[in-house]
Amino acid sequence: MITAGIDMGAKTIKVVVVRDGAMVGKAIMVAGFDSREAAEQAYAAALDDAGITKDEVEYVVATGAGRSHAPHSKRDISDVASGAQGVVTLYPAARTVIDVGAEEGRAIRCTAEGKVLDFALNEKCAAGAGAFTEAMSRALEVDIQALGPMSLNSENAIPMNAQCAVFAESEVVSLLHAKTPKEDIARAVHDAIASRIVSLARKVGFEPDVVLIGGVAHNVGFVDSLERALECKVIVPDDPEYIGAYGAALAAAAR
């Protein structure tokens, strides 16, 4: 059976094509001003990557913030459900999913079957999501890709108290004026995000194994901060940003 999952994220659209439970094609596009058109392009690219045609796809399920606008989908499921299903399929021992994307962070506690037992969402501006690191990298005048590796060279832990990205940007500027090393500020940025995400994980009662998904999982600085805050190792899939779409494609197969 061939199915597809479309993750209509706030910043990017991800599409995964699955054949008999295995991911055989994937594609990602920036959502832009026309997320539906971006989804069409991502869908076509994922089919091309899989080497199949539209007529071979038996069912499509959408997920993500804009899932109601996804093309080709027959139904949709929540980000929480798709994330849990995708993770547990890849990592059967997983019981906690931490999903951090561009605009939102969430912690999910699930069963061995991928059923969601509890979840909590970040609701404090962008302070617990990828947009926060983007804003802070601009304040530091550092490329977003360099922010994570830079934080690993920090020699001092300093607090970042601002809950809002706007106030945090002012705090970063003040730290720069105080001649605080950029490496220490970068670590403070990631520690601040990790602190907010870990508070969500503790709220749902996290337990190993912990799997981190979403685009921010590529940020080694955040992974380091998260592991220190959780006091345990976390598993990061090879393609963490695609796990939601993968879970949606699995849901399509199990409809």
Residue frames relative to the residue before (quaternion, step in Angstrom):
aa qw qx qy qz dx dy dz
M 1.0000 0.0000 0.0000 0.0000 0.00 0.00 0.00
I 0.1732 -0.7747 0.6023 0.0838 3.56 -0.98 0.89
T 0.0451 0.7866 -0.6112 0.0752 3.55 -0.81 1.10
A 0.2182 -0.7703 0.5828 0.1393 3.56 -1.28 0.20
G 0.1771 -0.7585 0.6179 0.1073 3.51 -1.26 0.58
I 0.1409 -0.7859 0.5992 0.0581 3.57 -0.95 0.91
D 0.1354 -0.7884 0.5982 0.0485 3.56 -0.66 1.14
M 0.1614 -0.8087 0.5633 0.0504 3.56 -0.32 1.31
G 0.0468 -0.8400 0.5404 -0.0156 3.58 0.27 1.26
A 0.6610 -0.5193 0.3687 0.3968 3.55 -1.29 0.29
K 0.7846 0.2992 -0.1512 0.5216 3.57 1.03 -0.77
T 0.8126 0.0927 -0.0246 0.5749 3.58 0.99 -0.80
I 0.3203 -0.7001 0.6043 0.2052 3.52 -1.33 0.47
K 0.0834 -0.7925 0.6036 0.0257 3.56 -0.83 1.01
V 0.0661 -0.7827 0.6184 0.0255 3.56 -1.02 0.84
V 0.0656 -0.7818 0.6199 0.0132 3.55 -0.98 0.92
V 0.1900 -0.7487 0.6264 0.1049 3.55 -1.05 0.86
V 0.1062 -0.8112 0.5750 0.0063 3.56 -0.84 1.05
R 0.0888 -0.7613 0.6398 0.0559 3.54 -1.05 0.84
D 0.8405 -0.1137 0.0298 0.5288 3.56 -0.59 1.18
G 0.7723 -0.3892 0.1764 0.4700 3.56 0.90 0.99
A 0.6822 0.4673 -0.2868 0.4838 3.60 1.21 -0.30
M 0.4510 -0.6769 0.5133 0.2737 3.57 -1.00 0.85
V 0.0612 -0.8326 0.5504 -0.0070 3.59 -0.59 1.15
G 0.8013 0.0691 -0.0475 0.5924 3.59 1.24 -0.20
K 0.0505 0.7967 -0.6002 0.0504 3.56 -1.09 0.67
A 0.0307 0.7797 -0.6251 0.0189 3.55 -1.26 0.46
I 0.1341 -0.7783 0.6100 0.0645 3.54 -1.23 0.57
M 0.0322 -0.7862 0.6170 -0.0110 3.56 -1.06 0.83
V 0.5078 -0.6018 0.5101 0.3461 3.57 -1.17 0.57
A 0.5133 -0.6791 0.4293 0.3019 3.59 -0.82 0.99
G 0.1205 -0.8377 0.5229 0.1016 3.58 0.95 -0.86
F 0.7527 -0.3795 0.2848 0.4563 3.56 -1.23 -0.52
D 0.7554 0.2682 -0.1534 0.5778 3.58 1.21 -0.51
S 0.1789 -0.8359 0.5121 0.0836 3.56 0.18 1.30
R 0.6181 0.5489 -0.3558 0.4360 3.59 1.06 -0.63
E 0.6539 0.4916 -0.3087 0.4852 3.58 0.99 -0.82
A 0.6272 0.5246 -0.3326 0.4698 3.58 1.03 -0.78
A 0.6401 0.5208 -0.3165 0.4678 3.58 1.05 -0.77
E 0.6127 0.5394 -0.3422 0.4653 3.58 1.04 -0.76
Q 0.6745 0.4915 -0.2902 0.4683 3.58 0.93 -0.92
A 0.6589 0.5018 -0.3073 0.4687 3.58 0.97 -0.86
Y 0.6297 0.5388 -0.3259 0.4550 3.57 1.03 -0.81
A 0.6688 0.4925 -0.2931 0.4735 3.57 0.92 -0.94
A 0.6597 0.5121 -0.3040 0.4583 3.59 0.97 -0.84
A 0.6532 0.5087 -0.3136 0.4649 3.60 1.01 -0.80
L 0.6303 0.5165 -0.3286 0.4774 3.59 1.04 -0.75
D 0.6431 0.5155 -0.3121 0.4725 3.55 1.00 -0.84
D 0.6402 0.5267 -0.3158 0.4615 3.57 1.02 -0.84
A 0.6987 0.4549 -0.2561 0.4892 3.58 1.09 -0.76
G 0.3828 -0.7428 0.4658 0.2913 3.56 1.24 -0.40
I 0.5869 0.5450 -0.3887 0.4555 3.57 1.06 0.76
T 0.4579 -0.6716 0.5098 0.2818 3.56 -1.31 0.25
K 0.6804 -0.4804 0.3578 0.4221 3.58 -1.28 0.27
D 0.6498 0.5508 -0.3182 0.4162 3.58 1.01 -0.81
E 0.6439 0.5338 -0.3221 0.4436 3.59 1.18 -0.44
V 0.5947 0.5656 -0.3657 0.4390 3.58 1.23 -0.33
E 0.3081 -0.8028 0.4888 0.1473 3.57 -0.58 1.16
Y 0.8100 -0.0425 0.0727 0.5804 3.59 1.02 -0.72
V 0.1297 -0.7851 0.6036 0.0491 3.55 -1.12 0.78
V 0.0746 -0.7783 0.6231 0.0224 3.55 -0.97 0.94
A 0.2492 -0.7806 0.5598 0.1228 3.57 -0.98 0.86
T 0.0427 -0.7609 0.6463 0.0393 3.53 -1.29 0.48
G 0.5601 0.6188 -0.4263 0.3487 3.60 -1.24 -0.03
A 0.7278 -0.4612 0.3024 0.4075 3.53 -1.33 0.32
G 0.7817 0.3116 -0.1608 0.5157 3.59 1.01 -0.80
R 0.2222 0.8470 -0.4676 0.1205 3.56 1.23 0.46
S 0.6099 0.5682 -0.3627 0.4166 3.60 1.10 -0.55
H 0.7072 0.4355 -0.2559 0.4947 3.59 1.24 -0.35
A 0.4218 0.7294 -0.4555 0.2873 3.60 1.25 0.12
P 0.3928 -0.7049 0.5309 0.2587 3.60 -0.94 0.81
H 0.8249 0.3005 -0.2159 0.4274 3.56 -1.34 0.47
S 0.5838 0.6134 -0.3873 0.3646 3.65 1.10 -0.39
K 0.3703 -0.7185 0.5524 0.2039 3.53 -1.14 0.79
R 0.7794 -0.0596 0.0314 0.6229 3.58 1.20 -0.53
D 0.2799 -0.7610 0.5548 0.1863 3.58 -1.25 0.08
I 0.1695 -0.7536 0.6256 0.1095 3.54 -1.31 0.44
S 0.6218 -0.5744 0.3855 0.3670 3.57 -1.21 0.43
D 0.6421 -0.5066 0.4133 0.4002 3.55 -1.30 0.37
V 0.6292 0.5554 -0.3245 0.4363 3.55 1.04 -0.83
A 0.6925 0.4777 -0.2744 0.4658 3.58 0.85 -0.98
S 0.6833 0.4830 -0.2998 0.4583 3.60 0.89 -0.88
G 0.6392 0.5295 -0.3266 0.4521 3.58 1.02 -0.78
A 0.6631 0.5050 -0.3005 0.4636 3.56 0.92 -0.93
Q 0.6763 0.4986 -0.3005 0.4514 3.59 0.88 -0.91
G 0.6636 0.5114 -0.3048 0.4529 3.56 0.92 -0.87
V 0.6766 0.5033 -0.2916 0.4515 3.56 0.92 -0.92
V 0.7059 0.4719 -0.2846 0.4450 3.59 0.75 -1.01
T 0.5990 0.5502 -0.3622 0.4553 3.59 1.12 -0.56
L 0.7158 0.4287 -0.2457 0.4935 3.58 1.00 -0.84
Y 0.7917 0.1447 -0.0383 0.5923 3.57 1.07 -0.82
P 0.2408 -0.8316 0.4836 0.1291 3.61 0.16 1.27
A 0.6714 0.4989 -0.3064 0.4544 3.60 1.13 -0.53
A 0.4874 0.6877 -0.4237 0.3317 3.59 1.26 -0.18
R 0.0651 -0.7954 0.6020 0.0251 3.55 -1.01 0.87
T 0.7575 0.2530 -0.1662 0.5784 3.59 1.27 -0.27
V 0.1097 -0.7775 0.6181 0.0367 3.55 -0.91 0.98
I 0.0812 -0.7578 0.6457 0.0471 3.55 -0.92 0.94
D 0.0640 -0.8124 0.5780 -0.0412 3.54 -0.59 1.22
V 0.0469 0.8023 -0.5899 0.0776 3.57 -0.51 1.20
G 0.0376 -0.8102 0.5843 -0.0281 3.53 -0.57 1.22
A 0.7960 -0.3162 0.2202 0.4668 3.55 -1.26 -0.37
E 0.8324 0.2281 -0.0731 0.4998 3.57 0.86 -0.97
E 0.8105 0.1883 -0.0722 0.5500 3.59 1.16 -0.31
G 0.1507 -0.7540 0.6305 0.1061 3.53 -1.26 0.57
R 0.0031 0.8070 -0.5902 0.0211 3.58 -1.08 0.68
A 0.2083 -0.7334 0.6315 0.1409 3.52 -1.29 0.50
I 0.0950 -0.8103 0.5782 -0.0106 3.54 -0.89 1.01
R 0.1465 -0.7499 0.6373 0.1002 3.57 -0.98 0.85
C 0.0024 0.8389 -0.5399 0.0692 3.56 -0.70 1.08
T 0.5367 -0.6137 0.4814 0.3219 3.54 -1.34 0.26
A 0.6990 -0.4478 0.3479 0.4358 3.57 -1.33 0.03
E 0.6777 0.4711 -0.2856 0.4870 3.58 1.23 -0.43
G 0.5666 -0.6115 0.3828 0.3981 3.59 1.25 -0.03
K 0.4356 0.6756 -0.4764 0.3562 3.58 1.25 0.29
V 0.4113 -0.7191 0.5087 0.2342 3.58 -0.91 0.95
L 0.2295 -0.7795 0.5723 0.1099 3.56 -0.77 1.09
D 0.7757 -0.1353 0.1195 0.6047 3.56 1.06 -0.78
F 0.0115 0.7913 -0.6113 -0.0093 3.58 -1.20 0.42
A 0.1166 -0.7684 0.6253 0.0707 3.54 -1.28 0.43
L 0.2447 -0.7831 0.5623 0.1037 3.55 -1.03 0.87
N 0.4703 -0.6364 0.5280 0.3083 3.54 -1.19 0.61
E 0.0539 -0.8276 0.5587 -0.0093 3.57 -0.73 1.04
K 0.5653 0.6005 -0.3822 0.4169 3.59 1.25 0.29
C 0.7749 -0.3260 0.1852 0.5088 3.53 0.10 1.34
A 0.6945 -0.4269 0.3323 0.4743 3.61 -0.97 -0.83
A 0.3504 0.7975 -0.4468 0.2038 3.56 1.30 0.15
G 0.7531 0.3219 -0.2139 0.5324 3.59 1.18 -0.34
A 0.6656 0.4762 -0.3007 0.4896 3.58 1.10 0.64
G 0.7435 -0.4530 0.2842 0.4017 3.53 -1.36 0.19
A 0.5810 0.5952 -0.3780 0.4065 3.57 1.10 -0.64
F 0.5869 0.5834 -0.3617 0.4294 3.57 1.16 -0.62
T 0.6759 0.4788 -0.3028 0.4715 3.61 0.88 -0.87
E 0.6132 0.5457 -0.3509 0.4507 3.58 1.06 -0.67
A 0.6692 0.4961 -0.2953 0.4678 3.57 0.93 -0.91
M 0.6818 0.4876 -0.2876 0.4633 3.57 0.97 -0.86
S 0.6238 0.5277 -0.3508 0.4576 3.61 1.05 -0.64
R 0.6206 0.5211 -0.3414 0.4761 3.58 1.10 -0.66
A 0.6526 0.5137 -0.3163 0.4584 3.58 0.97 -0.84
L 0.7043 0.4454 -0.2511 0.4925 3.57 1.08 -0.76
E 0.3088 -0.7567 0.4978 0.2902 3.56 1.34 -0.35
V 0.4720 0.6193 -0.4515 0.4357 3.51 0.97 1.06
D 0.5308 -0.6158 0.4738 0.3386 3.59 -1.04 0.77
I 0.5670 -0.6345 0.4060 0.3332 3.57 -0.90 0.94
Q 0.6496 0.5284 -0.3185 0.4443 3.60 1.05 -0.72
A 0.6884 0.4821 -0.2738 0.4677 3.58 1.18 -0.53
L 0.5107 0.6907 -0.4067 0.3110 3.58 1.22 -0.41
G 0.6688 0.5153 -0.2995 0.4444 3.59 0.92 -0.90
P 0.6927 0.4560 -0.2865 0.4798 3.61 0.73 -0.99
M 0.6098 0.5616 -0.3507 0.4357 3.60 1.05 -0.72
S 0.6624 0.5307 -0.3141 0.4253 3.59 0.92 -0.89
L 0.6073 0.5754 -0.3503 0.4212 3.59 1.14 -0.57
N 0.6675 0.4878 -0.2938 0.4797 3.58 1.26 -0.33
S 0.4081 0.7240 -0.4654 0.3043 3.58 1.28 0.14
E 0.2341 -0.7757 0.5740 0.1180 3.54 -1.10 0.80
N 0.7708 0.2580 -0.1477 0.5634 3.59 1.26 -0.20
A 0.3116 -0.7282 0.5810 0.1873 3.55 -1.00 0.87
I 0.0023 -0.7932 0.6084 -0.0249 3.57 -0.72 1.08
P 0.4715 -0.6953 0.4583 0.2901 3.62 -0.98 0.70
M 0.1357 -0.7278 0.6608 0.1238 3.54 -1.27 0.50
N 0.2196 -0.8561 0.4617 0.0751 3.53 -0.28 1.28
A 0.5701 0.6325 -0.3852 0.3558 3.61 1.11 -0.56
Q 0.3350 -0.7439 0.5503 0.1778 3.57 -0.98 0.91
C 0.7276 0.3969 -0.2083 0.5193 3.57 1.17 -0.57
A 0.5742 -0.6171 0.4163 0.3408 3.58 -1.04 0.79
V 0.6318 0.5437 -0.3369 0.4379 3.59 1.03 -0.76
F 0.6974 0.4463 -0.2694 0.4918 3.58 0.88 -0.93
A 0.6173 0.5461 -0.3435 0.4502 3.58 1.07 -0.70
E 0.6132 0.5433 -0.3478 0.4558 3.59 1.04 -0.71
S 0.6416 0.5034 -0.3167 0.4844 3.59 1.02 -0.77
E 0.6315 0.5348 -0.3254 0.4576 3.56 1.07 -0.79
V 0.6303 0.5284 -0.3252 0.4666 3.58 1.03 -0.80
V 0.6440 0.5188 -0.3189 0.4630 3.58 0.94 -0.86
S 0.6469 0.5138 -0.3138 0.4681 3.59 1.00 -0.83
L 0.6470 0.5135 -0.3139 0.4681 3.57 1.01 -0.80
L 0.6341 0.5198 -0.3265 0.4701 3.57 1.04 -0.75
H 0.6545 0.5070 -0.3090 0.4680 3.58 0.98 -0.83
A 0.6705 0.4770 -0.2853 0.4914 3.57 1.20 -0.57
K 0.4868 -0.6975 0.3966 0.3453 3.57 1.36 0.22
T 0.2919 0.7449 -0.5393 0.2627 3.58 1.07 0.67
P 0.5132 -0.6567 0.4471 0.3247 3.63 -0.81 0.92
K 0.5437 -0.6401 0.4331 0.3272 3.56 -0.97 0.86
E 0.5920 0.5775 -0.3679 0.4250 3.58 1.10 -0.65
D 0.6695 0.4930 -0.2952 0.4707 3.58 1.00 -0.83
I 0.6370 0.5125 -0.3280 0.4732 3.57 1.05 -0.74
A 0.6279 0.5393 -0.3306 0.4535 3.57 1.00 -0.85
R 0.6528 0.4944 -0.3182 0.4776 3.58 0.97 -0.81
A 0.6330 0.5357 -0.3328 0.4490 3.58 0.98 -0.82
V 0.6120 0.5538 -0.3376 0.4525 3.58 1.05 -0.77
H 0.7134 0.4461 -0.2568 0.4755 3.57 0.82 -1.03
D 0.6198 0.5374 -0.3418 0.4584 3.58 1.06 -0.71
A 0.6338 0.5400 -0.3280 0.4462 3.58 1.05 -0.79
I 0.6585 0.4870 -0.3092 0.4833 3.59 0.95 -0.86
A 0.6552 0.5242 -0.3125 0.4453 3.57 0.90 -0.96
S 0.6265 0.5538 -0.3370 0.4326 3.58 0.98 -0.83
R 0.6824 0.4808 -0.2869 0.4700 3.56 0.94 -0.87
I 0.6603 0.5000 -0.3078 0.4682 3.57 0.99 -0.80
V 0.6531 0.5137 -0.3168 0.4574 3.58 0.96 -0.83
S 0.5993 0.5477 -0.3668 0.4543 3.60 1.08 -0.62
L 0.6265 0.5125 -0.3293 0.4862 3.59 1.12 -0.65
A 0.6543 0.5238 -0.3101 0.4487 3.56 0.95 -0.92
R 0.6663 0.4876 -0.3056 0.4742 3.57 0.97 -0.81
K 0.6034 0.5696 -0.3527 0.4326 3.57 1.11 -0.64
V 0.7348 0.3870 -0.2359 0.5047 3.60 0.98 -0.79
G 0.4757 -0.6861 0.4314 0.3418 3.59 1.27 -0.16
F 0.0039 0.8536 -0.5208 0.0144 3.57 0.63 1.10
E 0.0058 -0.7634 0.6459 -0.0004 3.51 -1.28 0.59
P 0.5883 -0.5757 0.4174 0.3850 3.63 -1.12 0.56
D 0.5951 -0.1912 -0.7765 -0.0795 1.48 -2.25 1.04
V 0.3001 -0.7411 0.5752 0.1730 3.56 -1.15 0.72
V 0.0881 -0.7986 0.5953 0.0123 3.57 -0.78 1.06
L 0.2261 -0.7774 0.5789 0.0972 3.56 -0.88 1.03
I 0.0109 0.7957 -0.6044 0.0386 3.58 -0.78 1.06
G 0.5612 0.5704 -0.4610 0.3835 3.57 -1.32 0.16
G 0.6892 -0.5262 0.3213 0.3807 3.55 -1.21 0.48
V 0.6300 0.5544 -0.3402 0.4242 3.59 1.07 -0.69
A 0.5172 0.6455 -0.4095 0.3848 3.60 1.25 -0.28
H 0.5851 0.5682 -0.3703 0.4446 3.61 1.24 -0.31
N 0.6052 0.5786 -0.3396 0.4285 3.60 1.25 -0.40
V 0.3222 -0.7889 0.4923 0.1772 3.59 -0.27 1.27
G 0.6024 0.5618 -0.3530 0.4437 3.58 1.13 -0.56
F 0.6641 0.4865 -0.2994 0.4823 3.55 0.97 -0.83
V 0.6226 0.5385 -0.3402 0.4547 3.59 0.97 -0.82
D 0.6513 0.5150 -0.3081 0.4644 3.57 0.96 -0.90
S 0.6709 0.4925 -0.2935 0.4703 3.58 0.90 -0.93
L 0.6526 0.5235 -0.3129 0.4496 3.58 0.97 -0.86
E 0.6670 0.5011 -0.3065 0.4583 3.58 0.91 -0.87
R 0.6453 0.5061 -0.3261 0.4703 3.58 1.02 -0.74
A 0.6775 0.4956 -0.2904 0.4595 3.57 0.98 -0.85
L 0.7006 0.4465 -0.2587 0.4929 3.59 1.04 -0.76
E 0.2560 -0.7794 0.5089 0.2608 3.53 1.27 -0.61
C 0.6914 0.3522 -0.3139 0.5471 3.55 0.97 0.95
K 0.5628 -0.5852 0.4573 0.3629 3.57 -1.25 0.35
V 0.1944 -0.7535 0.6117 0.1426 3.54 -1.19 0.53
I 0.3956 -0.6942 0.5526 0.2370 3.54 -1.19 0.63
V 0.0988 -0.7794 0.6171 0.0447 3.57 -0.93 0.94
P 0.3741 -0.7360 0.5157 0.2291 3.64 -0.56 1.08
D 0.6491 -0.5225 0.3811 0.4005 3.57 -1.25 0.37
D 0.7886 0.1534 -0.0693 0.5915 3.60 1.02 -0.79
P 0.0846 -0.8694 0.4830 0.0601 3.60 0.59 1.12
E 0.6490 0.5421 -0.3269 0.4219 3.58 1.08 -0.64
Y 0.6819 0.5021 -0.2801 0.4521 3.61 1.25 -0.40
I 0.4675 0.7269 -0.4316 0.2582 3.61 1.20 -0.26
G 0.6186 0.5417 -0.3465 0.4515 3.60 1.04 -0.69
A 0.6692 0.4832 -0.2903 0.4842 3.57 0.92 -0.92
Y 0.6203 0.5385 -0.3331 0.4628 3.57 1.08 -0.75
G 0.6532 0.5096 -0.3058 0.4692 3.58 0.94 -0.86
A 0.6369 0.5187 -0.3248 0.4689 3.58 1.05 -0.75
A 0.6465 0.5146 -0.3124 0.4686 3.59 1.03 -0.80
L 0.6354 0.5107 -0.3216 0.4817 3.59 1.09 -0.71
A 0.6245 0.5290 -0.3284 0.4715 3.56 1.07 -0.74
A 0.6165 0.5456 -0.3329 0.4598 3.56 1.12 -0.72
A 0.6667 0.4996 -0.2934 0.4689 3.58 1.04 -0.80
A 0.7469 0.4003 -0.2082 0.4884 3.57 1.12 -0.71
R 0.2979 0.8091 -0.4747 0.1767 3.57 1.29 0.18
